[in-house]
Amino acid sequence: MEDLRNSSLRFFSDQELCYADILSPAQARARIEVSVLNFLKILNASNPAISDLPLIERKLSNSRVSHDVLTELSSVFLSHSASTRSLMRSNAARAFVRVWKVMEMCNQILLQEKRVTQRELYYKLLCDSSDLFPSQTDVNRSIQDVVALLRCSRYSLGIMASSRGLIAGRLLLQEPGKDVVDCSVSGSSGHVISGDLNLLENLVLKTDARYLIIVEKHAIFQRLAEDRIFHQIPSILITAKGYPDMATRFLLHRLSLAFPDLAILALVDWNPAGLAILCTFKFGSVGMGLEAYRYACNVKWLGLRADDLHLLPEESLVPLKPKDLQIAKSLMSSEILQDKHKEELALMVQRGRRAEIEALHFNGYDFLGKYLAKKIVQSDYI
């Protein structure tokens, strides 16, 4: 199925679109070595120079939404427009050096046949080059720069996803050679999603669920799992405890391919951040535009939505924060929102209020399950 998606991507989409390859360790090391050799070649030329690094630009202005005609899946992609990291510009010199340092570390990781998380890589770089990498953000951006330069996935570079994700409900998981895990008996804590994408790729999956419900809030996930809502509604529950991490998105994408008839629904807060979380699951993110289509799936918005506000007490609606308005502005300026989502977002800004899922508990702690069942039966999602 993945091969089919890749071929359809190349055949039907705009040739300007750019994406990251999945490479073997040897192939990834070869790309690193070619980059180093090209750099040294320019340095040793008769007119030596330090070349700029041409990176695929990770900005909204360089992104677009590509529609796959076979799967009806929409994903964020980047075009071939490049930005540069230059040693000769004071505001980019440190970022320029960071790219080479992270590539060096990745080469060592691949040589040792290891995999590390971004957090582990941060501490390694902090101890080795603290002046270059004072924060985790510096490491994360440099990893994205290396991906944008080499055009291969971070997993190909030996960087493993850190996972916050949990899953529960009508799903059987089995790692090769290990016992089957029944996610319906994992309790309110759910089953922890591994950060090893290779392991997730090779899981044997079985389900009789009809719905997969993405839950923004960890506490709401726990409530639904404790109430065993998946026996009332034949479903799988999944949460990333807020903004989605790579591993949770990867597993969700895998489930969407393995079970194409599974309706994927999102339960998020009625605020711009909730809609941004939904869009990240649905389209991927601009920052990961080179890899986005491997982490996207066709998610529908179940709730909370404007027509649910009558279920909540007025006192539970709190003012939008400046960050909410900033997120709303960014979403409105993108091409990814469909009209109904834009209408919801415009209404949030117009009212200047936000609502959280927990406010539904005003109607009783067993109300949330009834709410979901009614919305699903009425096919009340967009």
HELIX and SHEET records of a PDB file:
HELIX    1   1 GLU A    2  PHE A   12  1                                  11    
HELIX    2   2 PRO A   25  LEU A   43  1                                  19    
HELIX    3   3 LEU A   60  ASN A   62  5                                   3    
HELIX    4   4 ALA A   93  LEU A  111  1                                  19    
HELIX    5   5 GLN A  118  ASP A  128  1                                  11    
HELIX    6   6 GLN A  136  LEU A  150  1                                  15    
HELIX    7   7 TYR A  155  LEU A  157  5                                   3    
HELIX    8   8 CYS A  183  VAL A  185  5                                   3    
HELIX    9   9 LEU A  197  GLU A  201  1                                   5    
HELIX   10  10 HIS A  218  GLU A  226  1                                   9    
HELIX   11  11 ILE A  229  GLN A  232  1                                   4    
HELIX   12  12 MET A  246  ALA A  258  1                                  13    
HELIX   13  13 PRO A  272  PHE A  283  1                                  12    
HELIX   14  14 VAL A  286  MET A  288  5                                   3    
HELIX   15  15 ALA A  292  TYR A  295  5                                   4    
HELIX   16  16 ALA A  306  LEU A  311  5                                   6    
HELIX   17  17 GLU A  314  SER A  316  5                                   3    
HELIX   18  18 PRO A  322  SER A  333  1                                  12    
HELIX   19  19 ASP A  339  ARG A  351  1                                  13    
HELIX   20  20 ILE A  357  ASN A  363  5                                   7    
HELIX   21  21 PHE A  367  VAL A  377  1                                  11    
SHEET    1   A 3 LEU A  17  CYS A  18  0                                        
SHEET    2   A 3 SER A  74  SER A  79 -1                                        
SHEET    3   A 3 SER A  63  HIS A  67 -1                                        
SHEET    1   B 2 LEU A  53  ILE A  56  0                                        
SHEET    2   B 2 ALA A  82  ARG A  85 -1                                        
SHEET    1   C 2 VAL A 116  THR A 117  0                                        
SHEET    2   C 2 ILE A 159  MET A 160  1                                        
SHEET    1   D 6 HIS A 191  VAL A 192  0                                        
SHEET    2   D 6 LEU A 166  GLY A 169 -1                                        
SHEET    3   D 6 SER A 235  THR A 239 -1                                        
SHEET    4   D 6 TYR A 211  VAL A 215  1                                        
SHEET    5   D 6 ALA A 263  LEU A 267  1                                        
SHEET    6   D 6 VAL A 299  GLY A 303  1                                        
SHEET    1   E 3 VAL A 180  ASP A 182  0                                        
SHEET    2   E 3 LEU A 172  GLN A 174 -1                                        
SHEET    3   E 3 VAL A 204  LYS A 206 -1                                        
SHEET    1   F 2 VAL A 318  PRO A 319  0                                        
SHEET    2   F 2 ARG A 353  ARG A 354 -1                                        
END                                                                             
